Amino acid sequence: EVPITSITNGVHSATWLAPEMAEVYGKYLGADWRDHNSSQEFWNRIDKIPDDVLWITHSALKSNLIEFVRERVREQRFRVGETPERLRDASRLLDPDILTIGFARRFAPYKRATLLLRDLERLKKILHHPTHPVQFIFAGKAHPRDEEGKRILQQIYQISLNPEFSDRIAFVDHPLSGDSRGSVAVVERGGAVRHLTSEWSDLIGLAWHP
């Protein structure tokens, strides 16, 4: 069994960062902040940004993300012929005030997306904790030739349909990219728990902005 630890992938901040957050950086750190990505001394100035400004911007982006996910899920349900009630239920999916963890991009066995599902009773307690609940967004596809990846995707999809989890686990059958790029960067945590295999160098997991 391989120990689980954390890895933070690098991102191209100029294109990954939401325009709203980039505007905050420009206002408080200077218009040239993109030229100082590798300067620890420069980023010590991040404390100059008022907490309430960061939080308001973060919250607005998070609300955008949740609305985007709701619309995508509604489209998915319509596409497969779900009932009108199920279509309406998509409007209640996720909560902007809850810690949100994202798992995006390609579903591959070594990323262990289903590790979360090994103890469903424990998962229910985490999702519905009375004071510190958590919710999850899964997004992406499996490689067409990856049968195990497809099975993993199916497991995630099925658990997202379970009424005990459906308001706290969302599955979007499309990578969160393009129009959603600025919103995706707002999830509080990103996850891709990997096995050390020959695919280790394929680091395409989810990166995020705090």
Summary of the structure (lengths in Angstrom):
residues: 210
radius of gyration: 18.1
end to end distance: 30.5
largest distance: 55.5
contacts: 552
relative contact order: 0.19
helix: 50%
strand: 9%
